Amino acid sequence: MAENEIAIEVRDITKSFKVYLDKGAQLKERLLFRKRSRYEERKVLRGISFDVKRGEAIGLIGHNGCGKSTTLKLLTRIMYPDSGTIKLKGRVSSLIELGAGFHPDMSGRENIYTNAAIFGLTKKEIDARLDDIVEFSELADFIDNPVRTYSSGMYMRLAFSVAINVDADILLIDEILAVGDANFQAKCFNKLREIKAQGTTIVIVSHSLGQIEQICDRSIWIHEGLIKAEGPPKEIDLEYLDYMSRKRQELMKAAEAADEKEETTEEEQGKRWGSGQARIKRVRSFAADGTEQSVFRIGEDIKLVVDYTVKKPVDDAVFGVGVFDLNGTQCYGTNTRIDKVPDFVLDKDGTVEILLKKVMLLGGAYNLDIAIEQGEGIPVDYYRQAHKIEMISAEGDAGVFRIEHTWNFQR
C-alpha cells in the first residue's frame, strides 16, 4: 500500500489503566488510610496494529471492555498510548461522547462556534457553514436556547451536524448514532455515505453490526486487547456472532445449573399448575446439526425436546408450546390439537420433539411455555417459562419477527 494512500497508521499500541480497589476521595482519607490506595493494573490494549486507507470506512467491533473505545480515544489524542505509534494525516473530527465540547449554559449557536473551533475552523469558516449546520440539525427553533435544555437526541443532532460540516479528512464515531429518532438516524447514514464518497476516512465503533455492514468496507474485531480478525464486515460479523453465541450459551447453561439448585419449587413461584397426572421433566433445544444450545441466529431451525413422566394415564392428551418475549407478550403458540395430530394417550414416560422451522424471531431473549393438557384445555402440567432461548441478528429491523420482503422502485 502506497504511503500517500494511508490516512491512519497504528503500530503496536498498548494501553493500561490503574483501577483503584478503594481509593480515598479526600486528602484526610488518603493520609489516614493509605492502604486504600491499592490498585491493579489493567491492560486494555496489548499491541494492536492496523492501517486505514484514505476514503475507507472501518468498523471496530467486540464485546464491552475489549478496547474498542479506548482505541478510538487514542486516535483522537484524548489520551496517549503507553507504547507504540499512531499517525493520522489530515484534519480529524470526532463524535466520541454525547455533548463532549459543549458548554451547558451556552446556546446551541454559541456551542457551534466553540465546537467547530476545537476542530480547527476559523470564525470565517464557521460563519460560512453555520446555516448548513443548523439546517441539518433541524434545531432552528432551539438554536439560541441553552443546550442544558436539550434532550439527548437534540445533543446528538447538534454534535453530529458540527462534526460532519468541518470538512474533516478523518471522522471518528463512537456509538453516538444509537441516540435519536429513526428518521434522523437514516439521515445521518445517508450523510456518512455521502462524505465517504467524497473521500473522508471513517472509523466507527458500534455494537450494531447492521450499521457496520451498511457503512463500512472492513471490520476489525478487537478481543481482549488484540485484533482477533479483520476483513469484510459480513464475514467478520458472522465470526463475532458465532463467538458471542457460544459465550451466551455458556452463560445460559450456568444460569440453568444455578436454577436447578434453587430450593424454591416452580409451584411456589407460580410457574406450574395442573392435575399432575403427567409431569414435564426436562426441556432442551437443539440446532439443525444436533448440537444442544439455547442461542440461535434468525432463520435457523430449532428442535425442542421435551422429556416427561407419567404417574397416571392421560386420555385425549394435548401437548402445547408458547413463545413469549420478556415483557410477557405472546409471539406464537400452537398445540397438537390445533395442528390436527391424531388423538393419543399418555400412559408411560417418554419424549416429544417439536421442530420449529426457520424461526424468524428478531434478536432478543424469549421464554417458552410447555403444556400438557387433557381434552378441551384441562391442565395436566402447564410449565410457564420452562425454557429460554435467545435469538441473535446482525440486522437492525424492528418488531417481533422478520417478514421476508423486497423493495422495488418504479420511476
C-alpha positions as CSV (number, residue, x, y, z in Angstrom):
1,M,0.0,0.0,0.0
2,A,1.5,3.3,-1.1
3,E,2.3,5.6,1.9
4,N,0.3,8.5,0.5
5,E,-2.8,6.3,0.4
6,I,-2.7,5.7,4.2
7,A,-4.8,8.1,6.3
8,I,-4.4,6.3,9.7
9,E,-1.4,4.2,10.7
10,V,-1.5,2.3,14.1
11,R,1.6,0.4,15.1
12,D,1.9,-1.9,18.2
13,I,-0.1,0.4,20.6
14,T,-0.5,-0.7,24.2
15,K,-2.6,1.0,26.9
16,S,-3.1,0.2,30.6
17,F,-5.2,1.8,33.3
18,K,-4.9,1.8,37.1
19,V,-8.1,0.5,38.7
20,Y,-8.1,1.5,42.4
21,L,-9.8,-1.0,44.7
22,D,-10.9,1.5,47.4
23,K,-9.4,4.9,46.8
24,G,-10.0,7.7,49.3
25,A,-11.8,10.7,48.0
26,Q,-10.4,13.2,50.4
27,L,-6.8,14.1,51.5
28,K,-7.6,13.2,55.1
29,E,-8.8,9.7,54.0
30,R,-5.7,9.2,51.9
31,L,-3.4,10.1,54.8
32,L,-5.2,8.0,57.4
33,F,-6.0,5.0,55.2
34,R,-3.0,4.7,52.9
35,K,-3.8,1.0,52.1
36,R,-6.9,2.2,50.4
37,S,-4.7,3.4,47.5
38,R,-4.1,-0.2,46.4
39,Y,-4.8,-0.7,42.7
40,E,-4.5,-3.2,40.0
41,E,-3.0,-2.6,36.6
42,R,-5.5,-3.4,33.8
43,K,-4.1,-3.8,30.3
44,V,-6.7,-2.8,27.8
45,L,-4.7,-2.9,24.6
46,R,-1.9,-5.4,24.2
47,G,-0.2,-4.3,20.9
48,I,-2.6,-3.7,18.1
49,S,-1.6,-2.6,14.6
50,F,-3.7,-1.6,11.5
51,D,-3.8,0.8,8.6
52,V,-6.8,2.7,7.1
53,K,-6.7,3.9,3.6
54,R,-7.9,7.4,2.5
55,G,-11.7,7.2,1.9
56,E,-12.0,3.8,3.6
57,A,-14.6,3.2,6.3
58,I,-13.8,0.6,9.0
59,G,-15.8,-0.6,12.0
60,L,-14.4,-1.6,15.3
61,I,-16.4,-4.4,16.9
62,G,-16.1,-6.5,20.1
63,H,-17.6,-7.1,23.5
64,N,-17.8,-4.5,26.2
65,G,-14.3,-3.8,27.7
66,C,-12.4,-5.3,24.8
67,G,-10.6,-1.9,23.9
68,K,-12.7,-0.5,21.0
69,S,-13.5,2.9,22.6
70,T,-10.0,3.1,24.0
71,T,-8.6,2.7,20.5
72,L,-10.8,5.5,19.2
73,K,-9.9,7.8,22.1
74,L,-6.2,7.2,21.3
75,L,-6.9,8.1,17.7
76,T,-8.5,11.4,18.8
77,R,-5.5,12.0,21.1
78,I,-7.8,12.4,24.1
79,M,-5.3,10.0,25.7
80,Y,-2.0,8.6,24.6
81,P,-0.7,5.0,24.3
82,D,1.8,3.6,26.8
83,S,3.9,2.4,23.8
84,G,3.5,2.2,20.0
85,T,2.8,4.9,17.4
86,I,-0.3,6.5,15.8
87,K,-0.1,8.6,12.7
88,L,-3.1,10.5,11.3
89,K,-3.0,12.5,8.1
90,G,-5.4,15.4,7.8
91,R,-8.0,17.2,9.9
92,V,-9.7,15.0,12.4
93,S,-13.3,15.3,13.5
94,S,-14.8,13.1,16.2
95,L,-18.1,12.2,17.9
96,I,-16.8,10.3,21.0
97,E,-19.1,11.2,23.8
98,L,-22.5,12.9,23.7
99,G,-22.1,16.6,24.4
100,A,-18.3,16.5,24.7
101,G,-17.0,20.0,24.0
102,F,-20.4,21.6,24.7
103,H,-21.0,24.1,27.5
104,P,-24.4,23.6,29.1
105,D,-25.0,27.3,29.8
106,M,-24.2,28.4,26.3
107,S,-26.7,28.4,23.5
108,G,-26.7,26.0,20.6
109,R,-25.4,28.7,18.3
110,E,-22.5,29.6,20.7
111,N,-21.6,26.0,21.1
112,I,-21.4,25.5,17.3
113,Y,-18.7,28.2,17.2
114,T,-16.8,26.7,20.2
115,N,-17.0,23.1,19.0
116,A,-16.1,23.9,15.4
117,A,-13.1,26.0,16.6
118,I,-11.9,22.9,18.6
119,F,-11.9,21.1,15.3
120,G,-9.7,23.8,13.8
121,L,-12.1,26.1,11.9
122,T,-11.7,29.8,11.8
123,K,-14.6,32.1,12.6
124,K,-14.9,33.0,8.9
125,E,-15.1,29.3,8.0
126,I,-17.7,28.7,10.7
127,D,-19.8,31.7,9.5
128,A,-19.9,30.1,6.1
129,R,-21.1,26.7,7.4
130,L,-23.5,27.9,10.2
131,D,-26.7,27.8,8.1
132,D,-25.8,24.3,6.9
133,I,-25.1,23.1,10.4
134,V,-28.4,24.4,11.8
135,E,-30.4,23.2,8.8
136,F,-29.0,19.6,9.1
137,S,-29.6,19.5,12.9
138,E,-33.3,20.6,12.4
139,L,-32.9,22.7,15.6
140,A,-33.6,26.2,14.1
141,D,-36.3,26.8,16.7
142,F,-34.0,25.9,19.6
143,I,-30.6,27.1,18.4
144,D,-30.5,30.1,20.7
145,N,-31.6,28.2,23.8
146,P,-29.0,26.9,26.4
147,V,-28.0,23.3,25.5
148,R,-28.7,22.2,29.0
149,T,-32.4,22.4,28.0
150,Y,-31.8,20.0,25.1
151,S,-32.7,16.3,25.2
152,S,-30.0,13.7,24.4
153,G,-31.4,13.4,20.9
154,M,-31.1,17.1,20.3
155,Y,-27.5,17.0,21.7
156,M,-26.6,14.3,19.2
157,R,-28.2,16.2,16.3
158,L,-26.1,19.3,17.1
159,A,-22.9,17.4,17.7
160,F,-23.3,15.3,14.5
161,S,-24.1,18.3,12.4
162,V,-21.0,20.2,13.5
163,A,-18.7,17.1,13.1
164,I,-19.8,16.4,9.5
165,N,-19.6,20.1,8.4
166,V,-15.9,20.8,9.3
167,D,-14.6,19.3,6.1
168,A,-12.6,16.7,8.1
169,D,-10.3,14.2,6.4
170,I,-10.9,11.7,9.2
171,L,-14.2,11.2,11.1
172,L,-14.2,9.1,14.3
173,I,-17.6,8.0,15.7
174,D,-18.3,6.1,18.9
175,E,-21.8,4.6,19.3
176,I,-23.3,8.1,19.1
177,L,-25.7,7.1,16.3
178,A,-27.6,5.0,18.9
179,V,-29.3,8.2,20.1
180,G,-32.0,10.0,18.2
181,D,-35.1,9.1,16.3
182,A,-35.2,6.7,13.3
183,N,-35.7,9.4,10.7
184,F,-32.6,11.4,11.8
185,Q,-30.6,8.2,12.1
186,A,-31.4,7.4,8.4
187,K,-30.4,11.0,7.5
188,C,-27.1,10.5,9.3
189,F,-26.4,7.3,7.5
190,N,-27.1,8.9,4.1
191,K,-24.7,11.8,5.1
192,L,-22.0,9.4,6.1
193,R,-22.2,7.6,2.8
194,E,-22.1,11.0,1.0
195,I,-18.9,12.2,2.8
196,K,-17.3,8.7,2.4
197,A,-17.9,9.0,-1.3
198,Q,-16.1,12.4,-1.2
199,G,-13.0,10.7,0.2
200,T,-13.4,11.1,4.0
201,T,-11.9,8.3,6.1
202,I,-14.3,7.0,8.7
203,V,-13.8,4.9,11.8
204,I,-16.9,3.7,13.7
205,V,-17.2,1.9,17.0
206,S,-20.6,0.2,17.3
207,H,-22.4,-2.8,18.7
208,S,-24.9,-2.5,15.9
209,L,-23.5,-4.9,13.3
210,G,-26.1,-3.8,10.8
211,Q,-24.8,-0.2,11.0
212,I,-21.2,-1.5,10.4
213,E,-22.3,-3.5,7.3
214,Q,-24.2,-0.6,5.8
215,I,-21.3,1.9,6.0
216,C,-18.0,0.1,6.4
217,D,-15.7,-1.6,3.9
218,R,-13.9,-3.5,6.6
219,S,-14.5,-4.7,10.2
220,I,-11.8,-5.1,12.8
221,W,-12.7,-7.4,15.7
222,I,-10.9,-6.5,18.9
223,H,-10.8,-9.2,21.6
224,E,-9.1,-8.9,25.0
225,G,-6.9,-6.1,23.7
226,L,-5.8,-7.8,20.5
227,I,-7.1,-7.9,16.9
228,K,-8.7,-11.3,16.6
229,A,-9.9,-10.9,13.0
230,E,-10.3,-8.4,10.3
231,G,-11.9,-8.4,6.8
232,P,-15.2,-7.8,5.0
233,P,-17.9,-6.9,7.6
234,K,-20.4,-9.7,6.7
235,E,-17.7,-12.3,7.2
236,I,-16.2,-10.9,10.4
237,D,-19.6,-10.1,11.9
238,L,-20.6,-13.7,11.4
239,E,-17.4,-14.9,13.2
240,Y,-18.1,-12.5,16.0
241,L,-21.8,-13.5,16.3
242,D,-20.7,-17.2,16.5
243,Y,-18.3,-16.4,19.3
244,M,-20.8,-14.4,21.2
245,S,-23.4,-17.1,20.7
246,R,-21.0,-19.7,22.3
247,K,-20.4,-17.3,25.2
248,R,-24.1,-16.7,25.7
249,Q,-24.6,-20.4,25.6
250,E,-22.1,-20.9,28.4
251,L,-23.7,-18.2,30.5
252,M,-27.2,-19.6,29.9
253,K,-26.1,-23.1,30.9
254,A,-24.5,-21.7,34.1
255,A,-27.8,-19.9,34.8
256,E,-29.8,-23.1,34.2
257,A,-27.5,-25.0,36.5
258,A,-28.0,-22.4,39.2
259,D,-31.8,-22.5,38.8
260,E,-31.7,-26.3,39.3
261,K,-30.0,-25.7,42.7
262,E,-32.7,-23.3,43.9
263,E,-34.8,-24.8,46.7
264,T,-37.9,-22.9,45.7
265,T,-40.2,-25.0,43.6
266,E,-41.9,-23.9,40.4
267,E,-45.3,-24.3,42.0
268,E,-44.3,-21.9,44.8
269,Q,-43.2,-19.4,42.2
270,G,-46.5,-19.7,40.4
271,K,-44.8,-21.2,37.3
272,R,-46.6,-24.6,37.2
273,W,-50.0,-25.9,37.7
274,G,-52.2,-28.8,36.7
275,S,-53.5,-32.2,37.9
276,G,-50.1,-33.8,38.0
277,Q,-51.1,-37.0,36.1
278,A,-48.1,-36.3,33.9
279,R,-45.1,-34.2,34.5
280,I,-42.7,-32.3,32.2
281,K,-39.2,-33.4,33.4
282,R,-36.8,-31.5,31.1
283,V,-36.8,-29.2,28.1
284,R,-33.8,-28.8,25.8
285,S,-33.2,-27.1,22.5
286,F,-31.0,-28.2,19.6
287,A,-29.6,-26.7,16.4
288,A,-30.0,-28.4,13.0
289,D,-26.7,-30.2,13.4
290,G,-27.8,-31.8,16.6
291,T,-25.8,-29.5,18.9
292,E,-27.6,-28.7,22.2
293,Q,-27.8,-24.9,22.5
294,S,-30.0,-22.0,23.6
295,V,-28.7,-19.3,21.3
296,F,-29.7,-19.2,17.7
297,R,-29.4,-17.0,14.6
298,I,-32.6,-15.7,12.9
299,G,-33.8,-18.2,10.3
300,E,-32.3,-21.3,11.9
301,D,-34.3,-24.4,12.7
302,I,-34.8,-25.1,16.4
303,K,-35.7,-28.5,17.7
304,L,-37.3,-28.7,21.2
305,V,-37.0,-31.9,23.1
306,V,-39.4,-32.4,26.0
307,D,-38.9,-35.3,28.4
308,Y,-42.0,-36.2,30.5
309,T,-43.0,-38.7,33.1
310,V,-46.5,-40.2,33.6
311,K,-48.0,-41.0,37.0
312,K,-51.5,-41.8,35.8
313,P,-52.6,-42.3,32.2
314,V,-53.8,-39.2,30.4
315,D,-56.6,-39.8,27.8
316,D,-57.0,-37.4,24.9
317,A,-53.7,-35.8,25.7
318,V,-52.6,-32.5,24.2
319,F,-49.1,-31.0,24.0
320,G,-48.6,-27.3,23.5
321,V,-45.9,-24.7,23.2
322,G,-46.0,-20.9,23.6
323,V,-43.3,-18.4,22.8
324,F,-43.2,-15.1,24.8
325,D,-40.9,-12.1,24.9
326,L,-39.5,-10.9,28.2
327,N,-42.4,-8.5,28.6
328,G,-44.8,-11.5,28.6
329,T,-46.2,-10.7,25.1
330,Q,-47.1,-13.9,23.3
331,C,-45.3,-14.1,20.0
332,Y,-46.6,-17.5,18.9
333,G,-48.4,-20.5,20.2
334,T,-49.7,-23.9,19.0
335,N,-50.6,-27.4,20.2
336,T,-51.2,-30.9,18.9
337,R,-54.9,-30.3,18.6
338,I,-54.5,-27.1,16.6
339,D,-52.1,-29.0,14.3
340,K,-54.6,-31.9,14.0
341,V,-52.3,-34.5,15.4
342,P,-54.3,-37.7,15.9
343,D,-55.6,-38.3,19.4
344,F,-53.2,-40.2,21.7
345,V,-52.9,-41.4,25.3
346,L,-50.0,-40.7,27.6
347,D,-49.6,-44.0,29.6
348,K,-45.8,-44.2,30.1
349,D,-42.7,-42.0,30.3
350,G,-41.4,-40.6,27.0
351,T,-40.1,-37.7,24.9
352,V,-41.8,-35.4,22.4
353,E,-39.9,-33.4,19.8
354,I,-41.1,-30.1,18.3
355,L,-39.3,-28.9,15.2
356,L,-39.6,-25.2,14.7
357,K,-38.6,-24.4,11.1
358,K,-36.8,-21.3,10.0
359,V,-37.6,-19.3,13.2
360,M,-37.7,-15.6,12.2
361,L,-38.0,-14.1,15.7
362,L,-35.9,-10.9,15.9
363,G,-32.9,-10.6,18.2
364,G,-33.6,-10.9,21.9
365,A,-34.5,-13.4,24.6
366,Y,-37.7,-15.4,24.6
367,N,-39.4,-17.7,27.2
368,L,-41.1,-20.9,26.1
369,D,-44.1,-22.2,27.9
370,I,-44.7,-26.0,27.6
371,A,-48.0,-27.6,28.5
372,I,-49.6,-31.0,28.8
373,E,-53.4,-30.8,28.7
374,Q,-56.3,-33.2,28.6
375,G,-59.4,-32.8,26.4
376,E,-60.6,-29.3,25.9
377,G,-57.9,-27.4,27.8
378,I,-57.8,-29.1,31.2
379,P,-54.3,-28.5,32.5
380,V,-52.2,-31.6,33.5
381,D,-48.9,-29.8,33.7
382,Y,-48.6,-26.2,32.5
383,Y,-45.0,-25.3,32.8
384,R,-44.6,-21.5,32.5
385,Q,-41.1,-20.3,31.3
386,A,-40.0,-23.9,31.0
387,H,-37.1,-22.9,28.8
388,K,-35.4,-19.8,27.4
389,I,-33.8,-19.2,24.0
390,E,-32.0,-16.3,22.6
391,M,-32.1,-15.1,19.0
392,I,-29.2,-13.0,17.6
393,S,-29.1,-10.9,14.4
394,A,-26.8,-8.5,12.6
395,E,-29.8,-6.6,11.1
396,G,-31.5,-3.6,12.6
397,D,-35.1,-4.3,11.8
398,A,-37.7,-3.8,14.5
399,G,-40.7,-5.7,15.9
400,V,-41.1,-9.3,16.9
401,F,-40.3,-11.3,13.8
402,R,-38.9,-10.8,10.4
403,I,-41.1,-10.8,7.3
404,E,-39.3,-11.7,4.1
405,H,-39.6,-8.8,1.7
406,T,-38.1,-7.0,-1.3
407,W,-38.1,-3.3,-2.4
408,N,-39.0,-2.3,-5.9
409,F,-38.9,1.3,-7.2
410,Q,-40.7,2.3,-10.4
411,R,-39.7,5.7,-11.7
